[in-house]
Amino acid sequence: MTRQSASPSHADDELSVDIRALAFDELPAAAAILTHGMLNNPLHVKVFGADPEHRRRRLSRFLGPLVTYVHSNGVVLGACVQGELIGVLGMIKPGRCRPMLADRLRFALTILASAPPTTLLLFHLWLSARARNDPDEPHWHIGPLAVLPEYRRRGIGRRLMLHGCQHIDTLEASAWLETDLEINAGFYRTLGFDLVRQEPVLGVPTWFMYRASADTTG
Ligand SMILES: CC(C)(COP(=O)(O)OP(=O)(O)OC[C@H]1O[C@@H](n2cnc3c(N)ncnc32)[C@H](O)[C@@H]1OP(=O)(O)O)[C@@H](O)C(=O)NCCC(=O)NCCS
């Protein structure tokens, strides 16, 4: 498989984009970008509800602790234009992508504070489906990822992903992700991810994808 270099394939030359690991005090801003950017993803609609305002509040309450979890157990990358954060990618390091009981409880309590128990049940089923599909071998778990809508299709998502994948390649590690949008599966394919399986999670079509470690692909 031919792996791409870090140069973006999209015309973003008029945008000077800085990609860097975010510090702890930047995590609330990262969670806000992710809440805005992933509000309409089908799995979020399924778990957090059809009403956009309820969904925004519930998703935000979930993504706040999730981003903190990813930061403590991996890397949170940010894309900045003129100092403004406009895109975020989280990557969880091997062995950490199935949160321990204490972390699951923390997620559950924050969700319960703004949502009915049915949301908690859906959330639990969602996490269980993720865990069931996870490969047993050590892997980096990619996500969440979002770019603000007004900055999309300018190569920023690709730049974030290439930055993350370069880090993973340096470690000769493999990567795994799931996505609830077919168009995203095509995007990830161009970054070296292969489709492992496609199956519904809570009735939502979901694509599970794997990127082999750099040493096994040459
Ligand atoms: C996925 C996402 C991060 C890509 O960011 P981006 O900065 O637009 O990405 P790039 O400009 O580098 O690449 C664009 C590619 O994204 C894919 N894509 C994803 N959603 C798309 C959409 N609604 N329309 C067109 N292309 C889309 C296409 O493959 C596109 O490639 P193309 O421009 O060659 O057709 C962004 O679309 C996003 O934030 N989506 C909503 C949240 C989400 O789905 N996150 C991923 C969860 S797994």
The ligand as a Tripos MOL2 file, in Angstrom:
@<TRIPOS>MOLECULE
LIG
   48    50     1     0     0
SMALL
NO_CHARGES

@<TRIPOS>ATOM
      1 C1        -14.8070   14.2550    8.3020 C.3       1 LIG1
      2 C2        -14.2730   15.6750    8.3870 C.3       1 LIG1
      3 C3        -13.4680   15.8330    9.6940 C.3       1 LIG1
      4 C4        -13.3500   15.9530    7.2180 C.3       1 LIG1
      5 O1        -12.7670   17.2290    7.4250 O.3       1 LIG1
      6 P1        -12.3730   18.1560    6.1710 P.3       1 LIG1
      7 O2        -11.4770   19.2220    6.6650 O.co2     1 LIG1
      8 O3        -13.5710   18.5540    5.4220 O.co2     1 LIG1
      9 O4        -11.5480   17.0840    5.3200 O.3       1 LIG1
     10 P2        -10.6740   17.3170    4.0190 P.3       1 LIG1
     11 O5        -10.9800   18.6310    3.3870 O.co2     1 LIG1
     12 O6         -9.2890   17.0240    4.3530 O.co2     1 LIG1
     13 O7        -11.2250   16.1330    3.1250 O.3       1 LIG1
     14 C5        -12.5600   16.1890    2.6820 C.3       1 LIG1
     15 C6        -13.0270   14.7740    2.5090 C.3       1 LIG1
     16 O8        -13.9140   14.4370    3.5610 O.3       1 LIG1
     17 C7        -14.9000   13.5310    3.0560 C.3       1 LIG1
     18 N1        -16.1900   14.0750    3.4470 N.ar      1 LIG1
     19 C8        -16.7250   13.8400    4.6660 C.ar      1 LIG1
     20 N2        -17.9190   14.4260    4.7730 N.ar      1 LIG1
     21 C9        -18.1590   15.0430    3.5970 C.ar      1 LIG1
     22 C10       -19.2530   15.7920    3.1000 C.ar      1 LIG1
     23 N3        -20.3350   16.0320    3.8530 N.pl3     1 LIG1
     24 N4        -19.1700   16.2930    1.8540 N.ar      1 LIG1
     25 C11       -18.0980   16.0580    1.1040 C.ar      1 LIG1
     26 N5        -17.0350   15.3410    1.5160 N.ar      1 LIG1
     27 C12       -17.0570   14.8480    2.7600 C.ar      1 LIG1
     28 C13       -14.6880   13.4200    1.5650 C.3       1 LIG1
     29 O9        -13.9490   12.2220    1.3540 O.3       1 LIG1
     30 C14       -13.8250   14.6130    1.2430 C.3       1 LIG1
     31 O10       -12.9370   14.3680    0.1930 O.3       1 LIG1
     32 P3        -13.0020   15.2670   -1.1460 P.3       1 LIG1
     33 O11       -12.9560   16.6990   -0.7100 O.co2     1 LIG1
     34 O12       -11.8010   14.8190   -1.9040 O.co2     1 LIG1
     35 O13       -14.3010   14.9100   -1.7910 O.co2     1 LIG1
     36 C15       -15.4240   16.7240    8.3530 C.3       1 LIG1
     37 O14       -16.2180   16.4620    7.1980 O.3       1 LIG1
     38 C16       -16.3150   16.7130    9.5730 C.2       1 LIG1
     39 O15       -16.0230   17.3690   10.5780 O.2       1 LIG1
     40 N6        -17.4300   15.9670    9.5260 N.am      1 LIG1
     41 C17       -18.4380   15.9120   10.5880 C.3       1 LIG1
     42 C18       -17.9580   15.0930   11.7670 C.3       1 LIG1
     43 C19       -17.5360   13.7100   11.3610 C.2       1 LIG1
     44 O16       -18.2210   13.0040   10.6280 O.2       1 LIG1
     45 N7        -16.3670   13.3080   11.8880 N.am      1 LIG1
     46 C20       -15.8120   11.9890   11.6440 C.3       1 LIG1
     47 C21       -16.4220   11.0040   12.5490 C.3       1 LIG1
     48 S1        -15.7940    9.3680   12.2880 S.3       1 LIG1
@<TRIPOS>BOND
     1     1     2 1
     2     2     3 1
     3     2     4 1
     4     2    36 1
     5     4     5 1
     6     5     6 1
     7     6     7 2
     8     6     8 1
     9     6     9 1
    10     9    10 1
    11    10    11 2
    12    10    12 1
    13    10    13 1
    14    13    14 1
    15    14    15 1
    16    15    16 1
    17    15    30 1
    18    16    17 1
    19    17    18 1
    20    17    28 1
    21    18    19 ar
    22    18    27 ar
    23    19    20 ar
    24    20    21 ar
    25    21    22 ar
    26    21    27 ar
    27    22    23 1
    28    22    24 ar
    29    24    25 ar
    30    25    26 ar
    31    26    27 ar
    32    28    29 1
    33    28    30 1
    34    30    31 1
    35    31    32 1
    36    32    33 2
    37    32    34 1
    38    32    35 1
    39    36    37 1
    40    36    38 1
    41    38    39 2
    42    38    40 1
    43    40    41 1
    44    41    42 1
    45    42    43 1
    46    43    44 2
    47    43    45 1
    48    45    46 1
    49    46    47 1
    50    47    48 1
@<TRIPOS>SUBSTRUCTURE
     1 LIG1         1 GROUP 0 **** ****
